[in-house]
Amino acid sequence: MGLSTLCSGSCAQSSSTHGNMHAVLPIANMSDKPNLEEVTSFDKTKLKKTETQEKNPLPSKETIEQEKQAGSS
């Protein structure tokens, strides 16, 4: 992993004290081609089956018509 400072070079610190004023953070190595080993070796049979439930389902056509009629009275 490489190291980099947070400064963009536009801070007000002089060059003699500049290196001591900023935190140094690790930066992950990047490559042109991502490593797909984890994805291709993933075993989806180990996943649990779940039922999807809508938290805010849309109203039915009948409900919409009832509300239209109630609103126009």
All heavy atoms as TSV, in Angstrom:
chain	resi	resn	atom	element	x	y	z
A	1	MET	N	N	0.834	-1.181	0.000
A	1	MET	CA	C	0.000	0.000	0.000
A	1	MET	C	C	0.876	1.240	0.000
A	1	MET	O	O	1.831	1.330	0.755
A	1	MET	CB	C	-0.864	0.006	1.261
A	1	MET	CG	C	-2.282	-0.346	1.002
A	1	MET	SD	S	-3.332	-0.078	2.439
A	1	MET	CE	C	-2.909	-1.431	3.477
A	2	GLY	N	N	0.498	2.222	-0.788
A	2	GLY	CA	C	1.222	3.476	-0.807
A	2	GLY	C	C	0.668	4.418	0.240
A	2	GLY	O	O	-0.355	4.187	0.846
A	3	LEU	N	N	1.374	5.525	0.474
A	3	LEU	CA	C	0.919	6.509	1.431
A	3	LEU	C	C	0.747	7.835	0.730
A	3	LEU	O	O	1.485	8.182	-0.176
A	3	LEU	CB	C	1.932	6.654	2.574
A	3	LEU	CG	C	2.182	5.401	3.404
A	3	LEU	CD1	C	3.267	5.670	4.434
A	3	LEU	CD2	C	0.916	4.964	4.108
A	4	SER	N	N	-0.229	8.607	1.183
A	4	SER	CA	C	-0.477	9.898	0.576
A	4	SER	C	C	-0.945	10.864	1.636
A	4	SER	O	O	-1.553	10.468	2.626
A	4	SER	CB	C	-1.545	9.765	-0.506
A	4	SER	OG	O	-1.834	11.021	-1.054
A	5	THR	N	N	-0.685	12.163	1.464
A	5	THR	CA	C	-1.173	13.162	2.404
A	5	THR	C	C	-2.503	13.698	1.927
A	5	THR	O	O	-2.867	13.568	0.764
A	5	THR	CB	C	-0.168	14.324	2.563
A	5	THR	OG1	O	-0.012	14.929	1.289
A	5	THR	CG2	C	1.163	13.838	3.085
A	6	LEU	N	N	-3.233	14.327	2.846
A	6	LEU	CA	C	-4.536	14.873	2.523
A	6	LEU	C	C	-4.460	16.217	1.815
A	6	LEU	O	O	-5.423	16.687	1.267
A	6	LEU	CB	C	-5.354	15.069	3.815
A	6	LEU	CG	C	-5.726	13.805	4.566
A	6	LEU	CD1	C	-6.386	14.161	5.883
A	6	LEU	CD2	C	-6.652	12.960	3.731
A	7	CYS	N	N	-3.338	16.877	1.847
A	7	CYS	CA	C	-3.209	18.234	1.340
A	7	CYS	C	C	-3.207	18.268	-0.184
A	7	CYS	O	O	-2.578	17.466	-0.838
A	7	CYS	CB	C	-1.919	18.865	1.853
A	7	CYS	SG	S	-1.708	20.549	1.301
A	8	SER	N	N	-3.888	19.262	-0.726
A	8	SER	CA	C	-3.905	19.437	-2.174
A	8	SER	C	C	-2.829	20.408	-2.618
A	8	SER	O	O	-2.731	20.749	-3.781
A	8	SER	CB	C	-5.273	19.954	-2.617
A	8	SER	OG	O	-5.500	21.234	-2.036
A	9	GLY	N	N	-2.020	20.911	-1.662
A	9	GLY	CA	C	-0.965	21.850	-1.994
A	9	GLY	C	C	-1.406	23.290	-1.878
A	9	GLY	O	O	-0.624	24.200	-2.087
A	10	SER	N	N	-2.665	23.536	-1.515
A	10	SER	CA	C	-3.152	24.909	-1.440
A	10	SER	C	C	-3.311	25.405	-0.011
A	10	SER	O	O	-3.908	26.441	0.216
A	10	SER	CB	C	-4.490	25.016	-2.170
A	10	SER	OG	O	-5.432	24.165	-1.547
A	11	CYS	N	N	-2.765	24.675	0.979
A	11	CYS	CA	C	-2.902	25.130	2.358
A	11	CYS	C	C	-1.895	26.241	2.651
A	11	CYS	O	O	-0.981	26.502	1.882
A	11	CYS	CB	C	-2.735	23.963	3.330
A	11	CYS	SG	S	-1.091	23.287	3.365
A	12	ALA	N	N	-2.044	26.905	3.809
A	12	ALA	CA	C	-1.240	28.079	4.137
A	12	ALA	C	C	0.072	27.734	4.841
A	12	ALA	O	O	0.797	28.628	5.239
A	12	ALA	CB	C	-2.061	29.018	5.003
A	13	GLN	N	N	0.396	26.473	5.033
A	13	GLN	CA	C	1.607	26.079	5.745
A	13	GLN	C	C	2.843	26.287	4.873
A	13	GLN	O	O	2.804	26.046	3.680
A	13	GLN	CB	C	1.532	24.608	6.171
A	13	GLN	CG	C	0.422	24.314	7.142
A	13	GLN	CD	C	0.599	25.043	8.464
A	13	GLN	OE1	O	1.709	25.154	8.955
A	13	GLN	NE2	N	-0.495	25.539	9.005
A	14	SER	N	N	3.923	26.705	5.510
A	14	SER	CA	C	5.169	26.855	4.765
A	14	SER	C	C	5.732	25.482	4.442
A	14	SER	O	O	5.401	24.498	5.091
A	14	SER	CB	C	6.186	27.663	5.581
A	14	SER	OG	O	6.599	26.906	6.696
A	15	SER	N	N	6.578	25.391	3.448
A	15	SER	CA	C	7.106	24.105	3.016
A	15	SER	C	C	7.955	23.442	4.089
A	15	SER	O	O	8.055	22.234	4.144
A	15	SER	CB	C	7.907	24.265	1.735
A	15	SER	OG	O	8.991	25.146	1.960
A	16	SER	N	N	8.561	24.212	5.013
A	16	SER	CA	C	9.400	23.608	6.051
A	16	SER	C	C	8.574	22.889	7.108
A	16	SER	O	O	9.010	21.903	7.683
A	16	SER	CB	C	10.290	24.673	6.701
A	16	SER	OG	O	9.473	25.641	7.340
A	17	THR	N	N	7.343	23.358	7.395
A	17	THR	CA	C	6.491	22.708	8.400
A	17	THR	C	C	5.372	21.907	7.760
A	17	THR	O	O	4.642	21.213	8.432
A	17	THR	CB	C	5.865	23.759	9.339
A	17	THR	OG1	O	5.084	24.659	8.555
A	17	THR	CG2	C	6.923	24.496	10.113
A	18	HIS	N	N	5.239	21.996	6.475
A	18	HIS	CA	C	4.118	21.387	5.773
A	18	HIS	C	C	4.039	19.878	5.982
A	18	HIS	O	O	2.967	19.339	6.228
A	18	HIS	CB	C	4.212	21.703	4.276
A	18	HIS	CG	C	3.033	21.207	3.502
A	18	HIS	ND1	N	3.070	20.067	2.768
A	18	HIS	CD2	C	1.779	21.700	3.367
A	18	HIS	CE1	C	1.901	19.872	2.212
A	18	HIS	NE2	N	1.100	20.847	2.556
A	19	GLY	N	N	5.153	19.177	5.916
A	19	GLY	CA	C	5.148	17.723	6.021
A	19	GLY	C	C	4.677	17.200	7.364
A	19	GLY	O	O	4.201	16.084	7.469
A	20	ASN	N	N	4.743	17.982	8.402
A	20	ASN	CA	C	4.359	17.536	9.744
A	20	ASN	C	C	2.925	17.900	10.106
A	20	ASN	O	O	2.460	17.543	11.172
A	20	ASN	CB	C	5.300	18.149	10.786
A	20	ASN	CG	C	6.723	17.696	10.590
A	20	ASN	OD1	O	6.959	16.588	10.141
A	20	ASN	ND2	N	7.674	18.553	10.916
A	21	MET	N	N	2.226	18.592	9.260
A	21	MET	CA	C	0.913	19.117	9.612
A	21	MET	C	C	-0.257	18.249	9.146
A	21	MET	O	O	-1.365	18.454	9.578
A	21	MET	CB	C	0.740	20.530	9.028
A	21	MET	CG	C	1.735	21.525	9.559
A	21	MET	SD	S	1.636	21.728	11.357
A	21	MET	CE	C	0.053	22.501	11.504
A	22	HIS	N	N	-0.035	17.311	8.266
A	22	HIS	CA	C	-1.148	16.553	7.687
A	22	HIS	C	C	-1.040	15.068	8.020
A	22	HIS	O	O	0.035	14.513	8.106
A	22	HIS	CB	C	-1.174	16.725	6.163
A	22	HIS	CG	C	-1.414	18.147	5.757
A	22	HIS	ND1	N	-2.651	18.723	5.816
A	22	HIS	CD2	C	-0.576	19.104	5.312
A	22	HIS	CE1	C	-2.561	19.979	5.420
A	22	HIS	NE2	N	-1.303	20.237	5.107
A	23	ALA	N	N	-2.214	14.444	8.160
A	23	ALA	CA	C	-2.258	13.007	8.418
A	23	ALA	C	C	-1.875	12.241	7.160
A	23	ALA	O	O	-2.153	12.671	6.047
A	23	ALA	CB	C	-3.662	12.596	8.853
A	24	VAL	N	N	-1.258	11.109	7.345
A	24	VAL	CA	C	-0.886	10.250	6.222
A	24	VAL	C	C	-1.822	9.052	6.241
A	24	VAL	O	O	-1.960	8.371	7.245
A	24	VAL	CB	C	0.589	9.796	6.330
A	24	VAL	CG1	C	0.931	8.837	5.214
A	24	VAL	CG2	C	1.505	11.004	6.300
A	25	LEU	N	N	-2.498	8.817	5.121
A	25	LEU	CA	C	-3.470	7.741	5.020
A	25	LEU	C	C	-3.024	6.710	3.995
A	25	LEU	O	O	-2.436	7.069	2.978
A	25	LEU	CB	C	-4.838	8.292	4.587
A	25	LEU	CG	C	-5.463	9.323	5.515
A	25	LEU	CD1	C	-6.735	9.869	4.878
A	25	LEU	CD2	C	-5.765	8.721	6.858
A	26	PRO	N	N	-3.320	5.427	4.234
A	26	PRO	CA	C	-2.991	4.407	3.232
A	26	PRO	C	C	-3.927	4.514	2.035
A	26	PRO	O	O	-5.096	4.839	2.172
A	26	PRO	CB	C	-3.198	3.086	3.967
A	26	PRO	CG	C	-4.133	3.413	5.068
A	26	PRO	CD	C	-3.899	4.856	5.431
A	27	ILE	N	N	-3.412	4.256	0.854
A	27	ILE	CA	C	-4.220	4.255	-0.368
A	27	ILE	C	C	-4.121	2.864	-0.994
A	27	ILE	O	O	-3.033	2.325	-1.156
A	27	ILE	CB	C	-3.729	5.325	-1.363
A	27	ILE	CG1	C	-3.953	6.710	-0.772
A	27	ILE	CG2	C	-4.429	5.185	-2.701
A	27	ILE	CD1	C	-3.524	7.836	-1.665
A	28	ALA	N	N	-5.264	2.275	-1.299
A	28	ALA	CA	C	-5.283	0.935	-1.884
A	28	ALA	C	C	-4.685	0.971	-3.285
A	28	ALA	O	O	-4.845	1.943	-4.009
A	28	ALA	CB	C	-6.709	0.413	-1.939
A	29	ASN	N	N	-4.003	-0.082	-3.643
A	29	ASN	CA	C	-3.452	-0.184	-4.992
A	29	ASN	C	C	-4.575	-0.438	-5.974
A	29	ASN	O	O	-5.443	-1.264	-5.751
A	29	ASN	CB	C	-2.427	-1.330	-5.079
A	29	ASN	CG	C	-1.162	-1.012	-4.322
A	29	ASN	OD1	O	-0.812	0.148	-4.162
A	29	ASN	ND2	N	-0.483	-2.036	-3.856
A	30	MET	N	N	-4.563	0.253	-7.082
A	30	MET	CA	C	-5.584	0.106	-8.111
A	30	MET	C	C	-4.916	-0.495	-9.351
A	30	MET	O	O	-3.757	-0.246	-9.613
A	30	MET	CB	C	-6.180	1.460	-8.477
A	30	MET	CG	C	-6.750	2.217	-7.295
A	30	MET	SD	S	-8.344	1.618	-6.782
A	30	MET	CE	C	-9.367	2.482	-7.917
A	31	SER	N	N	-5.671	-1.259	-10.091
A	31	SER	CA	C	-5.136	-1.813	-11.322
A	31	SER	C	C	-6.156	-1.615	-12.429
A	31	SER	O	O	-7.315	-1.323	-12.180
A	31	SER	CB	C	-4.808	-3.290	-11.158
A	31	SER	OG	O	-5.980	-4.036	-10.981
A	32	ASP	N	N	-5.717	-1.771	-13.660
A	32	ASP	CA	C	-6.625	-1.611	-14.790
A	32	ASP	C	C	-7.653	-2.730	-14.862
A	32	ASP	O	O	-8.773	-2.520	-15.279
A	32	ASP	CB	C	-5.841	-1.568	-16.099
A	32	ASP	CG	C	-4.998	-0.311	-16.219
A	32	ASP	OD1	O	-5.316	0.678	-15.552
A	32	ASP	OD2	O	-4.020	-0.338	-16.981
A	33	LYS	N	N	-7.256	-3.935	-14.446
A	33	LYS	CA	C	-8.157	-5.085	-14.499
A	33	LYS	C	C	-8.485	-5.527	-13.069
A	33	LYS	O	O	-7.594	-5.881	-12.310
A	33	LYS	CB	C	-7.503	-6.239	-15.255
A	33	LYS	CG	C	-7.245	-5.930	-16.705
A	33	LYS	CD	C	-6.605	-7.098	-17.423
A	33	LYS	CE	C	-6.329	-6.738	-18.866
A	33	LYS	NZ	N	-5.674	-7.825	-19.577
A	34	PRO	N	N	-9.761	-5.512	-12.688
A	34	PRO	CA	C	-10.123	-5.936	-11.336
A	34	PRO	C	C	-9.925	-7.437	-11.150
A	34	PRO	O	O	-10.010	-8.215	-12.101
A	34	PRO	CB	C	-11.598	-5.569	-11.226
A	34	PRO	CG	C	-12.079	-5.496	-12.625
A	34	PRO	CD	C	-10.897	-5.090	-13.465
A	35	ASN	N	N	-9.669	-7.840	-9.910
A	35	ASN	CA	C	-9.494	-9.244	-9.577
A	35	ASN	C	C	-10.884	-9.859	-9.392
A	35	ASN	O	O	-11.584	-9.549	-8.449
A	35	ASN	CB	C	-8.666	-9.382	-8.302
A	35	ASN	CG	C	-8.398	-10.830	-7.942
A	35	ASN	OD1	O	-8.876	-11.743	-8.599
A	35	ASN	ND2	N	-7.649	-11.031	-6.892
A	36	LEU	N	N	-11.302	-10.726	-10.289
A	36	LEU	CA	C	-12.633	-11.325	-10.250
A	36	LEU	C	C	-12.647	-12.704	-9.599
A	36	LEU	O	O	-13.655	-13.399	-9.639
A	36	LEU	CB	C	-13.204	-11.415	-11.667
A	36	LEU	CG	C	-13.377	-10.088	-12.398
A	36	LEU	CD1	C	-13.899	-10.332	-13.804
A	36	LEU	CD2	C	-14.303	-9.167	-11.644
A	37	GLU	N	N	-11.547	-13.089	-8.976
A	37	GLU	CA	C	-11.446	-14.415	-8.386
A	37	GLU	C	C	-12.533	-14.652	-7.338
A	37	GLU	O	O	-13.159	-15.707	-7.317
A	37	GLU	CB	C	-10.061	-14.589	-7.751
A	37	GLU	CG	C	-9.836	-15.974	-7.173
A	37	GLU	CD	C	-8.438	-16.119	-6.589
A	37	GLU	OE1	O	-7.526	-15.396	-7.023
A	37	GLU	OE2	O	-8.286	-16.952	-5.696
A	38	GLU	N	N	-12.778	-13.676	-6.465
A	38	GLU	CA	C	-13.797	-13.822	-5.421
A	38	GLU	C	C	-15.189	-13.984	-6.033
A	38	GLU	O	O	-16.005	-14.748	-5.545
A	38	GLU	CB	C	-13.786	-12.610	-4.496
A	38	GLU	CG	C	-12.531	-12.473	-3.664
A	38	GLU	CD	C	-12.536	-13.382	-2.458
A	38	GLU	OE1	O	-13.625	-13.716	-1.959
A	38	GLU	OE2	O	-11.433	-13.750	-2.017
A	39	VAL	N	N	-15.466	-13.267	-7.100
A	39	VAL	CA	C	-16.782	-13.314	-7.723
A	39	VAL	C	C	-17.007	-14.643	-8.433
A	39	VAL	O	O	-18.067	-15.257	-8.314
A	39	VAL	CB	C	-16.949	-12.136	-8.712
A	39	VAL	CG1	C	-18.278	-12.221	-9.445
A	39	VAL	CG2	C	-16.813	-10.811	-7.990
A	40	THR	N	N	-16.024	-15.099	-9.176
A	40	THR	CA	C	-16.205	-16.335	-9.947
A	40	THR	C	C	-16.230	-17.578	-9.061
A	40	THR	O	O	-16.829	-18.581	-9.418
A	40	THR	CB	C	-15.091	-16.487	-11.000
A	40	THR	OG1	O	-13.821	-16.412	-10.358
A	40	THR	CG2	C	-15.193	-15.406	-12.050
A	41	SER	N	N	-15.598	-17.501	-7.874
A	41	SER	CA	C	-15.584	-18.665	-6.992
A	41	SER	C	C	-16.701	-18.621	-5.949
A	41	SER	O	O	-16.791	-19.501	-5.095
A	41	SER	CB	C	-14.227	-18.775	-6.285
A	41	SER	OG	O	-14.026	-17.672	-5.421
A	42	PHE	N	N	-17.588	-17.626	-6.015
A	42	PHE	CA	C	-18.675	-17.477	-5.046
A	42	PHE	C	C	-19.693	-18.606	-5.205
A	42	PHE	O	O	-20.116	-18.924	-6.306
A	42	PHE	CB	C	-19.356	-16.124	-5.247
A	42	PHE	CG	C	-20.457	-15.860	-4.276
A	42	PHE	CD1	C	-20.177	-15.529	-2.966
A	42	PHE	CD2	C	-21.772	-15.951	-4.671
A	42	PHE	CE1	C	-21.193	-15.283	-2.064
A	42	PHE	CE2	C	-22.799	-15.702	-3.782
A	42	PHE	CZ	C	-22.510	-15.368	-2.475
A	43	ASP	N	N	-20.092	-19.222	-4.078
A	43	ASP	CA	C	-21.049	-20.335	-4.101
A	43	ASP	C	C	-22.423	-19.813	-3.690
A	43	ASP	O	O	-22.706	-19.633	-2.511
A	43	ASP	CB	C	-20.588	-21.441	-3.151
A	43	ASP	CG	C	-21.490	-22.661	-3.188
A	43	ASP	OD1	O	-22.375	-22.728	-4.067
A	43	ASP	OD2	O	-21.294	-23.545	-2.340
A	44	LYS	N	N	-23.300	-19.541	-4.676
A	44	LYS	CA	C	-24.601	-18.979	-4.343
A	44	LYS	C	C	-25.568	-20.002	-3.751
A	44	LYS	O	O	-26.641	-19.626	-3.295
A	44	LYS	CB	C	-25.215	-18.267	-5.541
A	44	LYS	CG	C	-25.384	-19.065	-6.784
A	44	LYS	CD	C	-25.891	-18.159	-7.899
A	44	LYS	CE	C	-25.972	-18.937	-9.198
A	44	LYS	NZ	N	-26.462	-18.117	-10.290
A	45	THR	N	N	-25.206	-21.272	-3.700
A	45	THR	CA	C	-26.063	-22.268	-3.054
A	45	THR	C	C	-26.030	-22.104	-1.534
A	45	THR	O	O	-26.898	-22.627	-0.846
A	45	THR	CB	C	-25.631	-23.696	-3.416
A	45	THR	OG1	O	-24.281	-23.913	-2.988
A	45	THR	CG2	C	-25.731	-23.935	-4.919
A	46	LYS	N	N	-25.065	-21.368	-1.014
A	46	LYS	CA	C	-24.973	-21.136	0.430
A	46	LYS	C	C	-25.863	-19.985	0.894
A	46	LYS	O	O	-25.997	-19.744	2.083
A	46	LYS	CB	C	-23.524	-20.837	0.829
A	46	LYS	CG	C	-22.610	-22.030	0.672
A	46	LYS	CD	C	-21.217	-21.690	1.121
A	46	LYS	CE	C	-20.294	-22.898	0.974
A	46	LYS	NZ	N	-18.933	-22.584	1.391
A	47	LEU	N	N	-26.484	-19.280	-0.053
A	47	LEU	CA	C	-27.364	-18.170	0.311
A	47	LEU	C	C	-28.698	-18.700	0.832
A	47	LEU	O	O	-29.191	-19.734	0.400
A	47	LEU	CB	C	-27.626	-17.283	-0.910
A	47	LEU	CG	C	-26.429	-16.532	-1.469
A	47	LEU	CD1	C	-26.831	-15.816	-2.756
A	47	LEU	CD2	C	-25.904	-15.548	-0.464
A	48	LYS	N	N	-29.293	-17.960	1.776
A	48	LYS	CA	C	-30.592	-18.332	2.314
A	48	LYS	C	C	-31.694	-17.773	1.420
A	48	LYS	O	O	-31.580	-16.683	0.882
A	48	LYS	CB	C	-30.776	-17.770	3.720
A	48	LYS	CG	C	-29.843	-18.369	4.753
A	48	LYS	CD	C	-30.179	-17.879	6.135
A	48	LYS	CE	C	-29.677	-16.461	6.315
A	48	LYS	NZ	N	-29.837	-15.949	7.678
A	49	LYS	N	N	-32.780	-18.517	1.266
A	49	LYS	CA	C	-33.924	-18.069	0.487
A	49	LYS	C	C	-34.724	-17.081	1.332
A	49	LYS	O	O	-34.989	-17.312	2.498
A	49	LYS	CB	C	-34.805	-19.263	0.101
A	49	LYS	CG	C	-36.021	-18.914	-0.707
A	49	LYS	CD	C	-35.652	-18.434	-2.078
A	49	LYS	CE	C	-36.896	-18.142	-2.885
A	49	LYS	NZ	N	-36.631	-17.337	-4.053
A	50	THR	N	N	-35.084	-15.948	0.745
A	50	THR	CA	C	-35.878	-14.952	1.462
A	50	THR	C	C	-37.090	-14.559	0.625
A	50	THR	O	O	-37.083	-14.663	-0.607
A	50	THR	CB	C	-35.067	-13.671	1.742
A	50	THR	OG1	O	-34.626	-13.122	0.505
A	50	THR	CG2	C	-33.869	-13.954	2.620
A	51	GLU	N	N	-38.128	-14.127	1.289
A	51	GLU	CA	C	-39.324	-13.636	0.631
A	51	GLU	C	C	-39.269	-12.118	0.622
A	51	GLU	O	O	-39.061	-11.486	1.662
A	51	GLU	CB	C	-40.586	-14.096	1.369
A	51	GLU	CG	C	-40.878	-15.578	1.217
A	51	GLU	CD	C	-41.238	-15.961	-0.210
A	51	GLU	OE1	O	-41.944	-15.184	-0.885
A	51	GLU	OE2	O	-40.796	-17.039	-0.644
A	52	THR	N	N	-39.464	-11.522	-0.534
A	52	THR	CA	C	-39.461	-10.070	-0.651
A	52	THR	C	C	-40.826	-9.533	-0.251
A	52	THR	O	O	-41.849	-10.014	-0.724
A	52	THR	CB	C	-39.150	-9.646	-2.094
A	52	THR	OG1	O	-37.908	-10.230	-2.482
A	52	THR	CG2	C	-39.072	-8.146	-2.227
A	53	GLN	N	N	-40.829	-8.539	0.641
A	53	GLN	CA	C	-42.074	-7.903	1.057
A	53	GLN	C	C	-41.952	-6.410	0.798
A	53	GLN	O	O	-41.017	-5.777	1.262
A	53	GLN	CB	C	-42.346	-8.152	2.539
A	53	GLN	CG	C	-42.564	-9.602	2.874
A	53	GLN	CD	C	-42.785	-9.803	4.364
A	53	GLN	OE1	O	-42.590	-8.898	5.154
A	53	GLN	NE2	N	-43.195	-10.995	4.739
A	54	GLU	N	N	-42.914	-5.867	0.064
A	54	GLU	CA	C	-42.910	-4.435	-0.202
A	54	GLU	C	C	-43.365	-3.702	1.048
A	54	GLU	O	O	-44.371	-4.045	1.652
A	54	GLU	CB	C	-43.837	-4.104	-1.370
A	54	GLU	CG	C	-43.313	-4.590	-2.702
A	54	GLU	CD	C	-44.141	-4.068	-3.858
A	54	GLU	OE1	O	-44.497	-2.873	-3.838
A	54	GLU	OE2	O	-44.425	-4.862	-4.755
A	55	LYS	N	N	-42.620	-2.665	1.428
A	55	LYS	CA	C	-42.974	-1.894	2.610
A	55	LYS	C	C	-44.101	-0.915	2.303
A	55	LYS	O	O	-44.902	-0.596	3.164
A	55	LYS	CB	C	-41.765	-1.126	3.126
A	55	LYS	CG	C	-40.702	-2.020	3.710
A	55	LYS	CD	C	-39.569	-1.205	4.269
A	55	LYS	CE	C	-38.536	-2.118	4.898
A	55	LYS	NZ	N	-37.447	-1.360	5.504
A	56	ASN	N	N	-44.154	-0.415	1.083
A	56	ASN	CA	C	-45.158	0.565	0.716
A	56	ASN	C	C	-45.746	0.179	-0.647
A	56	ASN	O	O	-45.422	0.781	-1.660
A	56	ASN	CB	C	-44.522	1.959	0.658
A	56	ASN	CG	C	-45.546	3.056	0.536
A	56	ASN	OD1	O	-46.733	2.823	0.694
A	56	ASN	ND2	N	-45.081	4.260	0.233
A	57	PRO	N	N	-46.624	-0.836	-0.669
A	57	PRO	CA	C	-47.158	-1.295	-1.961
A	57	PRO	C	C	-48.060	-0.238	-2.596
A	57	PRO	O	O	-48.664	0.587	-1.914
A	57	PRO	CB	C	-47.950	-2.544	-1.596
A	57	PRO	CG	C	-48.288	-2.369	-0.164
A	57	PRO	CD	C	-47.172	-1.562	0.445
A	58	LEU	N	N	-48.135	-0.267	-3.915
A	58	LEU	CA	C	-49.000	0.652	-4.643
A	58	LEU	C	C	-50.462	0.245	-4.465
A	58	LEU	O	O	-50.777	-0.936	-4.343
A	58	LEU	CB	C	-48.636	0.641	-6.124
A	58	LEU	CG	C	-47.234	1.124	-6.467
A	58	LEU	CD1	C	-46.962	0.905	-7.953
A	58	LEU	CD2	C	-47.073	2.577	-6.105
A	59	PRO	N	N	-51.379	1.229	-4.477
A	59	PRO	CA	C	-52.805	0.892	-4.327
A	59	PRO	C	C	-53.337	0.191	-5.582
A	59	PRO	O	O	-52.836	0.395	-6.681
A	59	PRO	CB	C	-53.472	2.258	-4.127
A	59	PRO	CG	C	-52.524	3.242	-4.710
A	59	PRO	CD	C	-51.152	2.657	-4.551
A	60	SER	N	N	-54.381	-0.606	-5.400
A	60	SER	CA	C	-54.995	-1.306	-6.529
A	60	SER	C	C	-55.832	-0.322	-7.351
A	60	SER	O	O	-56.126	0.793	-6.919
A	60	SER	CB	C	-55.888	-2.437	-6.015
A	60	SER	OG	O	-56.988	-1.883	-5.306
A	61	LYS	N	N	-56.239	-0.764	-8.554
A	61	LYS	CA	C	-57.081	0.084	-9.411
A	61	LYS	C	C	-58.399	0.403	-8.715
A	61	LYS	O	O	-58.915	1.513	-8.835
A	61	LYS	CB	C	-57.350	-0.613	-10.744
A	61	LYS	CG	C	-56.152	-0.663	-11.651
A	61	LYS	CD	C	-56.492	-1.314	-12.974
A	61	LYS	CE	C	-55.269	-1.373	-13.868
A	61	LYS	NZ	N	-55.570	-1.962	-15.181
A	62	GLU	N	N	-58.944	-0.577	-7.993
A	62	GLU	CA	C	-60.210	-0.379	-7.294
A	62	GLU	C	C	-60.069	0.709	-6.219
A	62	GLU	O	O	-60.938	1.568	-6.077
A	62	GLU	CB	C	-60.688	-1.688	-6.647
A	62	GLU	CG	C	-61.086	-2.765	-7.640
A	62	GLU	CD	C	-59.899	-3.533	-8.202
A	62	GLU	OE1	O	-58.811	-3.522	-7.590
A	62	GLU	OE2	O	-60.052	-4.125	-9.285
A	63	THR	N	N	-58.979	0.678	-5.476
A	63	THR	CA	C	-58.751	1.671	-4.421
A	63	THR	C	C	-58.609	3.065	-5.024
A	63	THR	O	O	-59.165	4.035	-4.505
A	63	THR	CB	C	-57.479	1.315	-3.616
A	63	THR	OG1	O	-57.603	-0.007	-3.106
A	63	THR	CG2	C	-57.254	2.288	-2.481
A	64	ILE	N	N	-57.919	3.168	-6.151
A	64	ILE	CA	C	-57.740	4.459	-6.819
A	64	ILE	C	C	-59.086	4.999	-7.277
A	64	ILE	O	O	-59.402	6.184	-7.083
A	64	ILE	CB	C	-56.763	4.330	-8.013
A	64	ILE	CG1	C	-55.355	4.012	-7.501
A	64	ILE	CG2	C	-56.752	5.604	-8.845
A	64	ILE	CD1	C	-54.353	3.663	-8.587
A	65	GLU	N	N	-59.923	4.147	-7.863
A	65	GLU	CA	C	-61.249	4.574	-8.316
A	65	GLU	C	C	-62.110	5.024	-7.142
A	65	GLU	O	O	-62.827	6.028	-7.227
A	65	GLU	CB	C	-61.952	3.460	-9.091
A	65	GLU	CG	C	-61.391	3.224	-10.477
A	65	GLU	CD	C	-61.469	4.466	-11.362
A	65	GLU	OE1	O	-62.505	5.177	-11.337
A	65	GLU	OE2	O	-60.494	4.718	-12.079
A	66	GLN	N	N	-62.071	4.293	-6.024
A	66	GLN	CA	C	-62.854	4.664	-4.841
A	66	GLN	C	C	-62.415	6.032	-4.318
A	66	GLN	O	O	-63.246	6.859	-3.944
A	66	GLN	CB	C	-62.692	3.626	-3.743
A	66	GLN	CG	C	-63.399	2.318	-4.035
A	66	GLN	CD	C	-63.090	1.249	-2.992
A	66	GLN	OE1	O	-62.291	1.470	-2.071
A	66	GLN	NE2	N	-63.709	0.081	-3.142
A	67	GLU	N	N	-61.113	6.276	-4.299
A	67	GLU	CA	C	-60.607	7.556	-3.809
A	67	GLU	C	C	-60.961	8.697	-4.765
A	67	GLU	O	O	-61.241	9.803	-4.333
A	67	GLU	CB	C	-59.093	7.483	-3.585
A	67	GLU	CG	C	-58.725	6.629	-2.402
A	67	GLU	CD	C	-57.228	6.565	-2.161
A	67	GLU	OE1	O	-56.448	7.216	-2.895
A	67	GLU	OE2	O	-56.824	5.843	-1.234
A	68	LYS	N	N	-60.974	8.421	-6.080
A	68	LYS	CA	C	-61.379	9.432	-7.054
A	68	LYS	C	C	-62.829	9.817	-6.843
A	68	LYS	O	O	-63.199	11.001	-6.859
A	68	LYS	CB	C	-61.178	8.933	-8.482
A	68	LYS	CG	C	-59.763	8.986	-8.976
A	68	LYS	CD	C	-59.723	8.530	-10.429
A	68	LYS	CE	C	-58.330	8.531	-10.983
A	68	LYS	NZ	N	-58.296	8.034	-12.388
A	69	GLN	N	N	-63.684	8.789	-6.642
A	69	GLN	CA	C	-65.115	9.039	-6.445
A	69	GLN	C	C	-65.360	9.773	-5.122
A	69	GLN	O	O	-66.199	10.655	-5.050
A	69	GLN	CB	C	-65.882	7.723	-6.477
A	69	GLN	CG	C	-65.930	7.093	-7.856
A	69	GLN	CD	C	-66.577	5.715	-7.859
A	69	GLN	OE1	O	-66.982	5.217	-6.816
A	69	GLN	NE2	N	-66.636	5.105	-9.035
A	70	ALA	N	N	-64.634	9.424	-4.089
A	70	ALA	CA	C	-64.798	10.075	-2.791
A	70	ALA	C	C	-64.335	11.521	-2.846
A	70	ALA	O	O	-64.927	12.393	-2.201
A	70	ALA	CB	C	-64.035	9.308	-1.712
A	71	GLY	N	N	-63.315	11.797	-3.628
A	71	GLY	CA	C	-62.774	13.144	-3.730
A	71	GLY	C	C	-63.645	14.069	-4.574
A	71	GLY	O	O	-63.645	15.282	-4.400
A	72	SER	N	N	-64.418	13.514	-5.508
A	72	SER	CA	C	-65.230	14.342	-6.403
A	72	SER	C	C	-66.614	14.625	-5.816
A	72	SER	O	O	-67.375	15.391	-6.384
A	72	SER	CB	C	-65.391	13.674	-7.758
A	72	SER	OG	O	-66.067	12.440	-7.629
A	73	SER	N	N	-66.984	14.042	-4.683
A	73	SER	CA	C	-68.308	14.264	-4.092
A	73	SER	C	C	-68.359	15.560	-3.341
A	73	SER	O	O	-67.518	16.046	-2.754
A	73	SER	CB	C	-68.699	13.185	-3.098
A	73	SER	OG	O	-68.305	11.931	-3.426
